[in-house]
Amino acid sequence: MSITARVALSRCLHIPSTLALAIAGLPLMNVAYAAGAVATAGAAAGASTGAVSATGASDMSKPVLVRIGHGGPISGPIAALGKDEENGVRMAVEDLNARKLQLGGRAVQWKLEAGDDAGDPGQAVALARIFCSKKVAGVVGHLQSGTTLPAAKIYNDCGIPSITPAATHAAIADAGYDDTFRVIANDTAMVEALLDYAVKHQGVKRVAIIDDRTTYGQGIVKLFEAAAAERDVQIVDKQYTSDKATQFSSVLTAIKAHKPDAIFFGGLDAQAGPLLRQMSQLAMNQVKFLGGDAQCSERLPAMADKAPSLKNVICVMSGSSLANMPGGAAWKQKYDQRFPGQYQVYSPYAYDATMVLAQAIISADSAKPEAYLPSLRQTHYEGVTGKIAFDSQGELQSPRVTLYGYASGERKELVVQGR
């Protein structure tokens, strides 16, 4: 959720904004002219797209088939999230086909190759191998960090670029794959934004930590401890629990004795709810309760029985709400018309990830990964979710996060950072 330095293209080789505007559907330039100009440049450079054509032939009348893979949990307990993400890719593919773009002077047929990883790392690896065997041009996925990381290795081994629209663990970038990208803020960006807000606006100086010992909990707690050390925030106590626990009185009693300004919980909303209830029972209603995206849910008030301590919750999520996305409202209206009642969270990020792949392919005038990867690294794209440009690790240069509070009894935005 360190990497070798990536090759930087010369500014003079970077395709101007014409193609980005065309792919984004903004009628500011002539798409045919832009695509033709790139096709001419690609032909002069000897670029070849025949390998991804429908028949493998060089007949200019036949379209170039470009396959975009999507991997996510389409079955299992979080299938709704995976299907929503897939819908974002599907909608992007449909929009791309409607724009009649070209590669090498030939029409492009964009095709979604959809796959189900069931939220399981082993199935994600198997699906990644299938995508490699099908020679897809690129992959959007996966949803979770636990599936994205092992799948990314497979994509890297077979030379297929991948972009995750949802997985946030810092280890994804730390793995060092130079063809793995992310269009959403990682856990590090979220934790730093949360702690900065707590220190500057809530006067937090002393924090106790509760770690649920899950991969998620341990990872985000480690990031929080590092961020706290950099900001001279004192960790006064550290307690442990599990993602199955329901009773926390002993943990909270031990913490209360240290008089912290805040508790940072590395865990899920299913445990955050009972923790908040029991904090109120122990008269800890003035202690701030900080956490990451796993507890920052709309159902948290119900799980906490709207305990008085709920008003002290400050949590953080990657990205922006639809209302704060540059193209969010219009895009959501279109999404609802195409997929009524299916919107969850990550489809706009999946849509943008697909468009970023497409922009790089068109810019390079080739769907061969080795040809378009340099363009992908140099991405500058104005998407539904905001500006997308990658740093040397494939992370967003300007990640966006949103802080939430529950003072009203419901989740409400406090601040959006990195617009």
N, C-alpha and C positions, 0 to 999 in steps of 0.2 A: 503494500500500500504505500552506489557510486557508479558511475557509468563512464565509459570511454568518451572522450570528446567527440562530438559529432561534426561531420564535414559541413562547413558553411558555404553555401552557394554565393557566387558573386551577385551583387544587387542587379547587375546588368542582365543576368540570366533569369531573374525572378519575374514570373509572369505578372503583368500589371493587374489592376483591380477589375479590369473588364470581365475576366472569367469568374472572379469571385462574385461579381454582381450578377452575372448571367446565371450561375448555379444557384445563387440565393433567390433568383426569381425577380430581381429588381430591374425594371425595364429602362435602365439608364444608358445602356449601350446595345449595339446590335450583336446578338449572340452568334449569329451565323458568321459575321465578320470576325469576331474574336476567335471562334473555334477554327475558322479557316486559316487565320493568321498563324495560330499555333500549329495547325496541321502542316502548313507550308514550312514552318521552322523545323518541325519534327522530321519532315521528309528530308530536308536539307541535311539534317544531322544524322540521317540514316536510321531513325527510330522505326521500330517494327511493332505492329500490334497483331499480326496474323496469328500468333500463338493463342490468342484468346478469342478468335473468331468462332462463329457457330460451326463452321465446317473445316476450319484450318486453311481454307483457300484464300487466295489473294484477290479474288473477284471483288472489284470495288462496289458492285451492286449489293453485295451481301453484308449484313450488319456485323459489327464486332460485338461479341457477347462478353460482357464483363460481369463476373459473379462476385457478389459481396456476401460473405458469410455472417450469420449472427448466431451466437451461442449464449444460451441463458436457460433458466429453469422454467420450462413450459409445463412441467408436471411437478407435483409435490406441493408442500405447504405454502410456498411463496410463488406459485405459478402465476398469480395475477401480476406480480411485479415483472416477471420474465416476459409474459405476453405483452405487457405494456411497452417494455423495452423493444421487443420485436416489432411491435406496431410502428414505433418511431422509425425503425430501419425500413420497414415496408412502405411507409408513407414517403420517405425520402426517395426510395427507388422508383415509386410511381411518379413523383414529381420530376425526377431526372429523365425518365422516359418521355414525359410530356414535353420536355424542353428540346428534344431532338438534337442533342449534342453530337459531335463528331470526333473520331480519332483517325488520323491519317487520311482525312477526306472521306471517311466512311461513317455511316450512321452507327450509333452505339445502342445496343440493347442491354439495359441493366437488369440483372436478375438477382433476387434474394435467395440465398441458400440458407434455410432456417434449420437450426438444430436444437435439441433439448439436452441440457447437461444435468437436469433434475436437481441442481444445486449441489451436486456431488463431485468432488475433485477428480475421482477416477473416471467418471463419465465425461467430465470436461476434457480430460486428456484424450479419451477415445474419440470424442467429437472433433477435437483439434486435429487428430491424425486423419480423420475423414476429410476435413477441409483441406488439409495438405494434399491428400490423394486426388481431390477434385480440382486442385490448383486454382482455388479461389484467388481473386486479386487482392483481397484484404478482408479483415474480420472486424466486426463490431461486437464487443463482448469482453469479458463476461460480466454478469451482474455482481457477483460476490468476490471478495478478495481471495477467499479460499479456493475458488475455481479459476479465477483469472491468473493467479501466479503460476500454477503448474501448466496451464494451457499456454501461457506466454512463452514458456520454454520450448514447447513443441513448435509454435509458430516461428520462433526465432531459429530453431534448428532447420526448418524447411524454407525459411526466407520469406514468410508472409507477414506484412505489417498488421498490427492489431491496435485497436483503440477501445479502451474501456470507457463506457459512459456512466459507470456507477461505482466500481470498486475503488476504495479509498486508502487501503493500507499502504504505508510508505515503502514496504518491502518490494512492491511491484516495480517501482523505479530503482530501488537499491539493487535489484537483481542484475542490472547493467545491460539489459537487452536494448540495442539501439534501434529496434523497430517496434517498440512498445510505447504507446502514448495514452494519455488520459485527458478527457475534456471536462473534468470535474475536480474540485479541490481535494487534496489528500488529507489524511488525518493530522499531519503536522500543521498544515495551515489552519485547520479547524481548532486544534488545541491552543495554538498561539493566539488566535483571535479571541477565543473564550477567556483565556487567562489575562490578556491585555485589558479586556473589558472589565473583568472582575477586579483587577488591581486599580485601574484608573477611575472607574465609575462606581464601584461598590466598596472600595477601601479594603479589599482582601489582602492580608499579609500573612496569615497563619492558616494552613490547610491540612486537614486530615484526609487520607485516601482510603477508599474501600475498593478492593480488587476482587472481581468475581472469578479469577483464575482461568477464564476462557482465553482463547487466542486473541479475541477482540479486546477483552478487558486488560490482559497483560500488555498488549501492544499500545493501547491508548494511555494506560497508566505510565508506561515507560516514557512516552512522549511528554506527558504532563510533568513528570518529575524533571526531565531535562529543561523544559520551558520554565518551570518554577525556579530552578537553580540559576538560570540566566537573568531572572527578574528579582532575585533576592527574596523570593517568597519561601517562607519556612514551612517544611513538612513536619508537622508536630506529632503525627501518628499514622500508622499504616495497618489496616486490618484486612482480613481475607474472608471471603464467603464463596458461594457457588451460584451457578445459574439455575439451581433448583431450590435454593433456600427461600423460606418465607418468614423466618423468625430472626430478627436482628438486634434484639434488646441488649445482648451481651456486647456485641460489637459497638453499638451506639453508646452504651454506658461507658465503655473504655474510652471512646473518642471524646465524650462530653467532659471527662476529667481534664482533658488537655486544652479546653476552651478555644477551639478553632473558630476562625471567622467563617470558614466554609468547609464543606465536605466535597471532595471530588469522587464521583462514583464511576468506576470503569465496569460497566455492565449494561443490562437491558432494562427496558421499561417494566417488564414483568417483576423484577426485583425492586426497581426504583419506587414503584407504587407502595408496596408494603414498607419500604424504608421510610418514606415520607410520613406515612400514617404513624409509624412507631416513633419517629422523631417528635411528632406533636404530642404523643403520649408521654414522652420524656421531657416535655417543655423545652424543646430545642427549636422553637419556631423563629428564632432570630438568626439561625445559622444558614448561610447560603448553601444551596445544593447545586453543584456544577456537574455537567456531564456532556457526553458526545451525542452523536446522531442516533445511537441505538436506544436511548431513553427519551429522545426528543420527539415523542409521538403525540398525535391528537388524542389518543386514548389514555394518556397518562393521568389526567384529572380523575377519570372514572376509576382507574386502578389505585389511585391514592385516596379514593373516597372524598376527594376535594378537601383533604386535611389542611389545616391552617399553614403548615409548612410548604404547601404547594406554591404559595406566593413568592417563595424565595428561590425557586428553581430558575436557573439560567443554563440553557443548553445550546448546542450549535449543530448546524447541519451544513453539508457541502452544497454549494450552488445557491440559487436564488429562487424565490417563489415565482410562479408564473406572472404575477402582477408586476414583479420587478425585472422580468426578462424583456429585453428590447422588443422582441417580436412575440411575446408570450400570449397576449390576449387573442390576436388574430390567428396565431398558430393553433391555439387550444380550440377555437371555434371550428376550424377546419378538421382537427383531430376528432372532435366529438361527432362531427357529421360522418366521418369515415369509420370511426370505432366507438359508437355510442356506449357510454357507461363503462368504458374500459380504462380510463385514465388513472394512473397511479402517481408515479414520480419521475421516472427516468426517461420516458419517451422523447422529450425534447432534446435531451443530451444524446440519445441514440440517433435521432434525426440529424443533429449537427455533426456527429461523428461520421455518419455516412456521407454527408455533404463535403466534409473535409477530405475524406478519401477520394471522392469524385473530383474535387478541385485539383488535387495533386495529380490524379491520372490524366485529366484533361490538360493540365499545365505541361506535363511531361510528354504528352501525345503518345502515351503508352500505358497499358494496364499491367505491364510486367513490373513486379515489385522492385527489382533492381534498378529499373529506369525511373520510376516515380517516387521512390523513397527519398531522394534528395529534396524534391519539391515538397513532400509531406513534412520534412523537418523544418522547412522554411515557411510553413503555413502562416498566412495572415487572412483570417476569415471572420466576417461579421455574421454571426449566427443568430438563431432564435434565442439562445441562452446568453449571448454576449460575444465579446471579442475573443477569438481563439488564436493563440500563437504559443508555440512550444519552446521551452528552454532546452538545454543540452541533455536533460534526462527524460524528455518527453512529457514533462509536466507543464501545466498552464503557466505562462509568464505572469499573469495577473489572476490568480484564483479567486473565486467569489465564495463567500460563506455568509450564512445568515444566523444571527443570534435570536433566540426566542425566550420569552418569559411566560409565566402563567398567573400573573397577578390578578387578572380578571376571572380566573377560573377556567380559562381556555387558552390554548396556545396562541400567542400573538407575537408578531415580529418586534424585536427591539432595535436591531440595526443590521444593515447589509454592508458588508465590506468587500472591496475589490471590484466595484462595478466597472 
